[in-house]
Amino acid sequence: MRSDDGPGAGLTPQETAALLLGKIRQGHDYARGKKEQFRRRASVIKLLTLAFSAASTILLGLQRWTDLAFALVALVTALTAAEPFYNWRSRWVLMEEAQYRFRRLADDLEYLVASTAPEGLERPRLDAVFDRYQAVWDDLSRTWLEQRREAVPPSST
């Protein structure tokens, strides 16, 4: 607390804006890290499924190593069944959206600070940005939980 601001005073609006911008950037970095993790996992599942499927088709077509070909078909089936449970692609897209929203929020806050005189930067305007920041986290958490609660969709086969 700053002694010259009177009792109960918090940070100045400029300090609050800087703190909020730091939190927004941390959220962006979190979403980016998770997005990369989920993208990598979704891509590995897809590539393995494609590779095993192609290899088993070739082996069955050549009528060689049919035991290996059938084992690869079983792996494709297992990967295809596991993918909807983990839902990596959907989680990847969710983090991409959150990353966009954090980036947009940081841009808006930076513009607000840059276009407003220091004495004109008022707490209610910063509170509105903070509310939007909280809404990003609320939406991300709600959607994450909804996706985890949903039953695995029935296969289309």
PESULHU-V149046 format. One record per residue. N is the residue number from 1. PHI is phi in radians with two decimals (* if undefined). OMEGA is omega in whole degrees, 0 to 359 (none if undefined). D_FIRST is the distance of its C-alpha to the first C-alpha in Angstrom with 1 decimal. Layout:
BEGIN
n:N phi:PHI omega:OMEGA d_first:D_FIRST
n:N phi:PHI omega:OMEGA d_first:D_FIRST
END
This chain:
BEGIN
n:1 phi:* omega:179 d_first:0.0
n:2 phi:-1.58 omega:185 d_first:3.8
n:3 phi:-1.21 omega:182 d_first:6.3
n:4 phi:-1.47 omega:181 d_first:8.9
n:5 phi:-1.65 omega:180 d_first:8.0
n:6 phi:1.61 omega:182 d_first:8.9
n:7 phi:-1.16 omega:175 d_first:8.3
n:8 phi:1.43 omega:181 d_first:7.5
n:9 phi:-1.32 omega:179 d_first:6.4
n:10 phi:-1.76 omega:179 d_first:5.6
n:11 phi:-1.27 omega:174 d_first:7.1
n:12 phi:-1.22 omega:177 d_first:9.9
n:13 phi:-1.01 omega:179 d_first:13.3
n:14 phi:-1.17 omega:177 d_first:14.4
n:15 phi:-1.15 omega:178 d_first:11.8
n:16 phi:-1.10 omega:179 d_first:12.5
n:17 phi:-1.08 omega:179 d_first:16.2
n:18 phi:-1.14 omega:177 d_first:16.1
n:19 phi:-1.10 omega:180 d_first:14.7
n:20 phi:-1.11 omega:178 d_first:17.2
n:21 phi:-1.08 omega:176 d_first:20.0
n:22 phi:-1.09 omega:179 d_first:19.4
n:23 phi:-1.15 omega:179 d_first:19.8
n:24 phi:-1.10 omega:179 d_first:22.9
n:25 phi:-1.15 omega:176 d_first:24.4
n:26 phi:-1.11 omega:177 d_first:24.1
n:27 phi:-1.08 omega:178 d_first:25.9
n:28 phi:-1.07 omega:180 d_first:28.5
n:29 phi:-1.12 omega:177 d_first:29.1
n:30 phi:-1.06 omega:181 d_first:29.5
n:31 phi:-1.09 omega:179 d_first:31.9
n:32 phi:-1.11 omega:179 d_first:33.8
n:33 phi:-1.08 omega:179 d_first:34.3
n:34 phi:-1.16 omega:179 d_first:35.5
n:35 phi:-1.02 omega:180 d_first:37.7
n:36 phi:-1.11 omega:178 d_first:39.4
n:37 phi:-1.09 omega:181 d_first:39.9
n:38 phi:-1.21 omega:178 d_first:41.5
n:39 phi:-1.08 omega:180 d_first:43.5
n:40 phi:-1.06 omega:182 d_first:44.9
n:41 phi:-1.16 omega:179 d_first:46.0
n:42 phi:-1.11 omega:181 d_first:47.5
n:43 phi:-1.17 omega:179 d_first:49.4
n:44 phi:-1.08 omega:180 d_first:50.7
n:45 phi:-1.04 omega:181 d_first:52.0
n:46 phi:-1.11 omega:182 d_first:53.7
n:47 phi:-1.17 omega:177 d_first:55.2
n:48 phi:-1.10 omega:179 d_first:56.5
n:49 phi:-1.05 omega:179 d_first:58.0
n:50 phi:-1.11 omega:182 d_first:59.7
n:51 phi:-1.13 omega:180 d_first:61.0
n:52 phi:-1.13 omega:179 d_first:62.3
n:53 phi:-1.13 omega:179 d_first:63.9
n:54 phi:-1.12 omega:181 d_first:65.6
n:55 phi:-1.10 omega:180 d_first:66.8
n:56 phi:-1.16 omega:178 d_first:68.2
n:57 phi:-1.11 omega:179 d_first:70.0
n:58 phi:-1.12 omega:181 d_first:71.5
n:59 phi:-1.10 omega:178 d_first:72.6
n:60 phi:-1.20 omega:179 d_first:74.2
n:61 phi:-1.15 omega:179 d_first:75.9
n:62 phi:-1.45 omega:182 d_first:77.4
n:63 phi:0.99 omega:176 d_first:78.4
n:64 phi:-2.15 omega:178 d_first:77.1
n:65 phi:0.83 omega:182 d_first:74.6
n:66 phi:-1.09 omega:178 d_first:74.5
n:67 phi:-1.11 omega:177 d_first:72.8
n:68 phi:-1.14 omega:180 d_first:69.9
n:69 phi:-1.07 omega:179 d_first:69.9
n:70 phi:-1.20 omega:175 d_first:69.6
n:71 phi:-1.14 omega:178 d_first:66.8
n:72 phi:-1.15 omega:176 d_first:64.9
n:73 phi:-1.08 omega:178 d_first:65.5
n:74 phi:-1.12 omega:178 d_first:64.1
n:75 phi:-1.14 omega:177 d_first:61.0
n:76 phi:-1.06 omega:179 d_first:60.6
n:77 phi:-1.09 omega:180 d_first:60.9
n:78 phi:-1.14 omega:179 d_first:58.3
n:79 phi:-1.11 omega:180 d_first:55.8
n:80 phi:-1.14 omega:179 d_first:56.5
n:81 phi:-1.32 omega:183 d_first:55.9
n:82 phi:-1.33 omega:186 d_first:52.6
n:83 phi:-1.01 omega:179 d_first:51.1
n:84 phi:-1.12 omega:180 d_first:50.5
n:85 phi:-1.18 omega:180 d_first:48.9
n:86 phi:-1.42 omega:173 d_first:46.3
n:87 phi:0.94 omega:185 d_first:46.1
n:88 phi:-1.02 omega:184 d_first:44.6
n:89 phi:-1.11 omega:180 d_first:45.4
n:90 phi:-1.12 omega:179 d_first:43.7
n:91 phi:-1.20 omega:177 d_first:40.6
n:92 phi:-1.07 omega:180 d_first:40.8
n:93 phi:-1.15 omega:178 d_first:41.0
n:94 phi:-1.04 omega:179 d_first:38.1
n:95 phi:-1.23 omega:176 d_first:35.9
n:96 phi:-1.11 omega:178 d_first:37.3
n:97 phi:-1.13 omega:179 d_first:36.4
n:98 phi:-1.10 omega:178 d_first:32.8
n:99 phi:-1.06 omega:177 d_first:32.6
n:100 phi:-1.04 omega:183 d_first:33.9
n:101 phi:-1.15 omega:176 d_first:31.4
n:102 phi:-1.13 omega:180 d_first:28.4
n:103 phi:-1.09 omega:180 d_first:29.9
n:104 phi:-1.11 omega:179 d_first:30.5
n:105 phi:-1.12 omega:177 d_first:27.0
n:106 phi:-1.10 omega:178 d_first:25.6
n:107 phi:-1.05 omega:180 d_first:28.2
n:108 phi:-1.09 omega:180 d_first:27.2
n:109 phi:-1.17 omega:178 d_first:23.5
n:110 phi:-1.06 omega:178 d_first:24.5
n:111 phi:-1.15 omega:179 d_first:26.9
n:112 phi:-1.02 omega:181 d_first:24.5
n:113 phi:-1.17 omega:182 d_first:22.1
n:114 phi:-1.22 omega:185 d_first:25.1
n:115 phi:-1.73 omega:182 d_first:26.9
n:116 phi:-2.10 omega:175 d_first:24.2
n:117 phi:-1.08 omega:183 d_first:23.0
n:118 phi:-0.91 omega:180 d_first:19.3
n:119 phi:-1.33 omega:180 d_first:19.2
n:120 phi:-1.61 omega:179 d_first:21.2
n:121 phi:-1.35 omega:187 d_first:19.1
n:122 phi:-1.82 omega:182 d_first:18.1
n:123 phi:-0.99 omega:181 d_first:16.2
n:124 phi:-1.04 omega:179 d_first:19.5
n:125 phi:-1.21 omega:177 d_first:21.2
n:126 phi:-1.25 omega:177 d_first:18.6
n:127 phi:-1.08 omega:178 d_first:18.8
n:128 phi:-1.13 omega:177 d_first:22.6
n:129 phi:-1.17 omega:179 d_first:22.3
n:130 phi:-1.09 omega:178 d_first:20.2
n:131 phi:-1.06 omega:177 d_first:22.9
n:132 phi:-1.15 omega:177 d_first:25.6
n:133 phi:-1.06 omega:178 d_first:23.9
n:134 phi:-1.11 omega:180 d_first:24.0
n:135 phi:-1.12 omega:177 d_first:27.5
n:136 phi:-1.07 omega:179 d_first:28.6
n:137 phi:-1.13 omega:179 d_first:27.6
n:138 phi:-1.08 omega:179 d_first:29.1
n:139 phi:-1.11 omega:180 d_first:32.3
n:140 phi:-1.09 omega:180 d_first:32.6
n:141 phi:-1.14 omega:181 d_first:32.2
n:142 phi:-1.08 omega:181 d_first:34.6
n:143 phi:-1.14 omega:178 d_first:37.2
n:144 phi:-1.01 omega:181 d_first:37.0
n:145 phi:-1.17 omega:178 d_first:37.7
n:146 phi:-1.06 omega:180 d_first:40.4
n:147 phi:-1.14 omega:180 d_first:42.1
n:148 phi:-1.27 omega:181 d_first:42.1
n:149 phi:-1.39 omega:183 d_first:43.4
n:150 phi:-1.11 omega:176 d_first:46.3
n:151 phi:-1.22 omega:177 d_first:49.7
n:152 phi:-1.10 omega:181 d_first:51.2
n:153 phi:-1.11 omega:179 d_first:53.3
n:154 phi:-1.13 omega:180 d_first:57.0
n:155 phi:-1.23 omega:183 d_first:58.7
n:156 phi:-1.52 omega:180 d_first:60.7
n:157 phi:-1.60 omega:none d_first:63.7
END
